[in-house]
């Protein structure tokens, strides 16, 4: 499923290296290493300076048992990020796999054994051996020997060259192993014995041992290199002056210093980033965006660290935000986060997305169109087309979310559709906008009744009575109250007082009321003097608590 979704995402954004990387990881998990390798290579092609791409490629190669290639991949990634833990572990796993495979071939730990065999003046030793002396004349053979001396694990890479294997046996003092090689001792690489053919003639020893190769001394810097180094140092000095001027809010002076740094070393992205920061502080947002774009191009061209590229893109996003171009700002914030995750940029993105959503909602507002949608909903409700009515009421809310009638009417349609929790939310929203909206309380009471929350329903209806000063909804309220009390009496008639008490103690809300000293005192008064109940019912809080106890079968 993940592979399918990442594939769809790639179709929409084929240049996003993160998507290929994620699909590569998913394919590796499915052991589809060939496909995983292709995606990893595509990741690196798009973003060559991203260490994770090399980690994905190495993992796929390990799955394909391409251990030597995996080592090279992990080493390439570590050149970009020497402290990258996954790359270090991947390299260790690849080297361990090579050694394990070598053990199966009879070499044991190839790294340690080869290292011991190739110590000292190896060329002289091989020249002195009759079997390997002839190989010294080949410069490619000598180059391979020196490569193995520098990195013993190169033995694996050159294992297909029979001369290297024979040289290893000679250096390890395993001369008797030559007889087991194809073609016998001294056979040329790849030669196989043929039936009836005479044994190969022994190779003539060279007239003299080859000259020992000298290690080149580091070359001195050229004048051009010296000049480039000097310019970089001058550029850094100019940058330091620019930073000091920036902190002192001497922006024009800071720009001069950063321009000087760019002129001396135009390949450094940080100078452009700093210059963009100055323009941002000056409120010159167009110049900030232009300089940020230059920073991005210079960074990409010179393979700058992704954190610097992310900073350039993030600052462009902030400049667009200041220009009230939220769409462009969101675009650049997302691009910045694709380079490097930053809490600061992420928070700016979320805040801006919220503002953008609010802006879109505000732009959609239209009181007249809201009224039209509500009227269409009313007609559909009368025709018992409740689902269609609910959609029209939703449109009315989008057009005017401050009109309480829209929420109350949608609640009515939701009750008919038996979406009771949503109906209650709409009633509460309506009440928050207009606390005197009687129908909202009535509909909330109706919804709670349908949920068998009779005490809460009675509370809502009691509030409806208070708000219904014109007495227009008295009949509807009284009818619902009667239904609630009848339902309570019917429910209580099916259980004994002992069962009611047990159920009440299991209900945290009811149990809390029973343990309340004030309520205990009121209940005792009502037992001794039933007329006391009338006085207590005048208190809204006490009346609500008594209704809860009544619904639980206690009263």
N, C-alpha and C positions, 0 to 999 in steps of 0.2 A: 504494500500500500504506500509506504514511504517513497519507494522508487517511482511509482506511478505519479505521485504528487510532485516530486522533484522534477520529473520529466515535463509535466504540465507547466511548471514554473519556468523551466529552461526555454520552453517554446515561447513564453512571454518575454523572457529576458535572457537571450542566448549569450550575452557577454558577461554574465554574472559568474565570477569564478567560484563564489561560495556555493552556488547551487550544484555545480559539477562536483565540487569537493564533497558535499553532503550525499550526493547520489553515489559517488565512489565508495564512501563509507558504508552506505546501505547495501551496495552490491557485494562488498567484501564480507559483510555479515551473512549474506546469502551464499557465500563461497563462490560467487561468480567473478573470479579474480581477473579473467581476461577483460571483461567489460569494465570492471573497477579500474584496471590499469589504464584503459583508454580515457576514462573520465579524469583520472588523476593527471594524465599527460595533458589533457585539455585545460585542466586547472592551471598547470604550470605555464602552458602556452599563453593563457590570458594574463596571468599575474606571476611573473618569474621571480619576484622578490618576496613571495609569500611562503614562509617555511612549512605551513600545514600542507601545501600541495605536494611537497617532497615526502612528507610523512605518509600521505595517502598513497603515493606511488610506491614507496618502499613497502608498505603493508601489502599491497597487491602483489608485488614481486615476491615477497616472502610466501604468500599463499600459492604462488606458481612455482615455488622452489627455485627461484632465480636468485640464489643467495648472493653471488658476487655482484650482480647488478643492483640488488637491494643495498648492499654496502656502499656502492658508489652513489646511489640516490640519497641515502641518509647523510653521507659525508657532504654532498652538495648542499643539502638543507642546513647542516651545521655551519657551513661557511657563512650563511646568512644570519643564523642565530646560534652561536656557539653554546649557549646555555639552555637550549630547548630540550626539556626532559623527554618528550615522546620520541624525538629524533635520536637522542642518546640511547634510549632503551631499544629502539628499532635497530640501531647499528649493533648493539650488543647481542641482540637476538639473532641477527644475520650472521655475525661472526661465530656465535655458538653453533648455529646450524651448519656452517662450513666445517668447523672442527668435528662435529658429530659425524658428518658424512665422511670426513677423512678417516675417522676411527674405523668406520665400517670398511674402508678400503685397506686397512692395515697400517695407516700412517699415524694413528693416535692423534694427539694434539699437534696438528700440522704447524701451527704458529710457533710453538716453542721448539719443536724439533728442527724445523727449517732454520730458525734463527741461530740455533747452535751450530748447525752444519755450515752455514754461510758466513761464519765469523772469520776474521783474519784476511790474509791475502788469498782470496778464493781463486782469482785468475791464475796466479802462479801454481796453485795446487792442481787445477784442472789442466794446465799446460804440461805439468810433470806426469800426468796420468796418460798412458798410451791410448786408452780408449777415448778420452775426452779431449786430447790435445788438438785434434783436427778441428774441433768446433770453435776454437779461439779465433781462427781466421775470419769468422763471420761476425761482423759488427753488430748485427741484430741479436745474436746469441749473447754477446758480451753485455749489450744494453739490458737484456732481460735479467741476466745474473745480477747486475748492479741494482735493478729495480727490486729484485727479491731481497737483496741485502738491506735496502732501505725499508721495505715492507714485506715481511715473510709471508703474509697472506696473499701476495701476488702469485705464489706458487700455484694456487688454485686456478688463476687466470691463464697460466702458461702450461697447464697440465697436458694439453693436447700436443705440445712439442716434446717428442720423445727424448730429444737431446737434454732437455732440462731435467727430466726424470732420471736419466742415466747419470747426469752430473750430480744430482742429489744423492744417488746411491754411492757414487764414488767418494763424495765428501763425507758421507756417513760411514764409510768403511765397509760397505755391503757389496763388495765386488762380485760375490757369488750370485747376486741377484741379476747380473747381466745375462747369465745363461737362460734366464726365464723370459727375457725380453724377446719380442718377435724378431726373427732374423739373427739371433745370437748376439754375442758381444760385438760392439762397435757397429751395429747395423745402422744404416742411415734412417732418418725419421720416416715412418710410414712404410718401411720396407717389410715385406713378408717373405718367409722362406718358400722357395718353389721346389717341387719334386724333381729330383735328379739334378739340381743345379749345384755346382761346386761351391764350397764355402767361400765367403767373400775374402778378398785379399786384405791383409792387414794394412792399415793406414800408415803412410810414412810420417815420421815425426817431423815437426817443423824445425827449420834450421836454427831458430833462436826463439826464446820466449818473447811474447809481445811486450811492448813497452807499457809500463804502468801508467794508467790514466791519471792525470792531475785534476784536482778539484779547482774550478775557476774561483778566483777571488771576486767578491762583490765589486761591481764596476762603480767608479766614482760618478756622482751626479753630473749630467751634462749641463751646459750653460742654460739650456732651455728649461731643464728640470729645476735648476736653482732659481731661475726667474719665476717659474710657476709657484714654487714653494714660498718665495718671498711675497708674491702677490696674495697668496692665501693668508699669510700672517698679517699682512697689511689690511686685508679684508676683515679679519677677525678683530683687529684693533678698531677699525671703523665701526664695526657692529657694536662693540663694547661702548663706544662713544654714543652711538645711536640709542642704545638701551638706557644709558644714563640720562640722555636728553628726554627720552620717552617718560621715564619715571618722574622727571621734573616738569612734565607736561609742556616741554618746549618742542612742540610737534614739528614745526618747520625745520628746526635744527636737526631733529631726529631723521627726518626724510632725507636731508642732505647727506648725512652719514650713511644711511642705508643705501642710498643711490651710489655712493662711493664704493661701498662693499660689493654691490652688484656689478659695478663696472670692473672691479678688480677680480672678482670670482663669480661670473654669471651662472655657474652650475650649481650653486648652493641654494636650496629651497628656503632655508631659514631666513635669509635676508628678505626675500619676497614676502614671507609670512609676517615678519616684523613690520615691514612697510605697510602691508594691508591692515595690520592692527592699528597703526597710526592713523590711517585714513578713517578707520571705523570710529576711533575716539574723536576725530575731528568732525564726524557726521557726514563725511564725503563718501556715501555708500556706493555710488557708482564706481568711483576710483578704487574703493576697497574690493568690489567684485572683480573689476578688471585685473587688479594686482593678484587677487586670489587665484584667478584663472591662470595667470602667468606662473604662479607658484606651483599649481597642479601640473602644468605642462613641463616645467623644468624638473620637477620631482619625478615624474614618470620617465622622462628622457634619461635622467641620470640615476634611476633606480634608488630613489631616496627611501628612507625608512617609512613604513606605512603610517606611523604616528604623525609624521610631518605632513603627509598628504591628507590624512584625516583632518588635521588642524586647518589646513587651507580650505577644504570643502566645508568644514563646520563654520568657519568665519564667513564664507560666502553666504551660507544659510542665514546667519545672524544678520548680515547686511540686507538680505532680501526681506527678512522679518521686519526690520526697521522701516523698510520701504512699503510695508503692508502688503507685500506680495507673498502671501502665506503659501500658496501652491509651490512656488519656486523654492521658498525656504524649506519646506517639508522635503522636497526632492533632494536638496543638497545635504540636509541633515541625515537622510537615509543613506546617501552615498558616503558620507563621512563615517557612519556607523558600520558600513560594509568594509571599510578599511581597518577600523579599530573601534571596539566598543568603548564608549566613554559615558560615564554617568552624567556628566554635565550636558553633553549633546543629547543624550537620551531624554533627560528631563525637559530640555528645551523643546524637543520634538513632541513629547506628550502634551506639554502645555499649549503648543502651537496647534496641534491637532484638535485640542479641545476648543480653542478659540475659533479655528476654521469651521468646526461643526456648528458652533454657536452663530457664527457669521452666516453660514448657509441657512440655518433655521430662521434667523432674523430676516434674511432676504426673501424667504418663502412666505413670511407672514402677510396675511391679507384678510382683514376682518370681514369684508363683504363676501369673499370667496368662502370663508369659514362658515358664515351664516347660510350660504347656498348649500354647502356640503351637509350641514346639520339638517336643513329642511329635507334634503334628499333622503337622509337617514331616517327622518321621522316618517316619511311616506313608506319607505321600505319596512320599517318596524310595524306600522299599521297593517301592512300586507303580510305580516308574519315571516318576512324574509330577514331573519335576524343576523345571519352571517354577513349579508350584503350591507345591512344597516350598520353593523359594527365597523365595516371598512370605511363607510362615509363619515361616521363619527370620528374615526381615527384621522381622516383627512381634515376634518374640521379642527381637531386638536393641533395638528401640524400648522394649519393656517393661523390659528389663534389659541395658543396654549394657556392664555390667561382668562378664558371664558369658562366659568364653572359649569355651565349648562352642557358643554361638550362632554365632560367627564361623567356627569350624572346620566346623560342619555346613553353613553357607551356602556356604563355599568348596567343599565336596564337590559341592553341587548346581550351582554355577557351572562347575566343571570338566566336569560332564556336559553342560552347556549350551554348552561351549566358550568361555565368557567368562573366558579364562585370566588376563588382567591383573587383573581384579576379584577372581578367586579368590586370586591371590598377595597382594593387598592385605588380604583377609580373614585369610589365614594369618598375615601379619605383625602384624595387629592382635591376633589371638589370642595370638601369642607375646609381644607387648608386655604383655598382661594376665597371662599365665601362661607364663613362659619354659620351664617343664618340661612343657608340653603336647605330648606326643610326636606325636599325630596331625596337629598343625598343621605340624610339620616334614615329615612323610611326605607330606601333601597338597601342601605347597609344592614338594617334590621332584618329585611327580607332575606338577604344573602346569608346572614348569620343563622337565621332560622333554618334555612336549607342545609346548613352545616351541622345542625342540631346543637348549636351553641346558644341555648335558649336564654340563659342569664345575660350574655353579652348582647343578644338581640333585644331584650327588654331594656337594657341600658341605652341602646341606640334609639329605641322608640320613645323612651322617657325624654331624651334630649330633643327628639323631634317635636314632642309636645311643647317643650319650653320655647322652641323657635317658631312654632306655628301660632303666632299671636293673632292671626286673622282667622284661625280655626278652619282653614280650607281643607286640611288633610286629616281632620279629626276622625272621620269614619274609617279611613284607610288605616290609621294608626291603631284605633280600637280593635279593628278586625284582626290585625297582625298580633296584637297583645293577647287576644282571646286564643288565637291559634297556638301561641307560645305556652300559655298556661295550660291549655288542654293537653299539649304534648308533654309538658312536665308531669301533670297528674297521671297521664296514661303510663309514662315511663316508671313513675314511682309506685304505681299500683301493681307492677309486675315483680317487685322486690320487697323483702321484709326489712324492717327497720335495722336489723343487725347487718344485713347485706349492704344497706345504704351507708351505714357507718363505716363498714369495712372498705367500701369503694371510695368513700370520702377521704379516709386516711391514706389511701393509695394515690389520691390526687393532690399534688403539692399545693395548688392554689387553695383548695377547700380545706386541706389540713392546716394551712397557715391561718385561715380564718377561725377554725375551731380552737387553735392554740392562742388566739389573740385575747388578752384579758378583757379588753373593752367589749368585744363581741360576746364573750362568755357572760359578762354581766348583763348585757342586753337580752340575751337568750333566757337567762334566769328571770329577769323582770317580766318578759313576755309569758313565761310559764305561770308565774304567780298572778299576773294581771294582763290578760289579753289586750286590754285597752291601751296598754303602753306601746303596743306595736304601731298604733296610729301616729303617736308622737315621734317615734324613731324613724318612721317612713318619710317624715318631712325632711330629714337629713339625706341629701342625695347619695353621699358615700355609704351611709348605713343601709339605705334602701338597695343600693347596688349589691352590697355584701349579702343582704338577706335574700335577694333574688338568686344569688349563686348558691346559697345553702338550700334554698327551696328547690332549685334545679337538681341538686345533689340528693334530695330526698331527706334532708336533715330537719327542715322546718315544714 
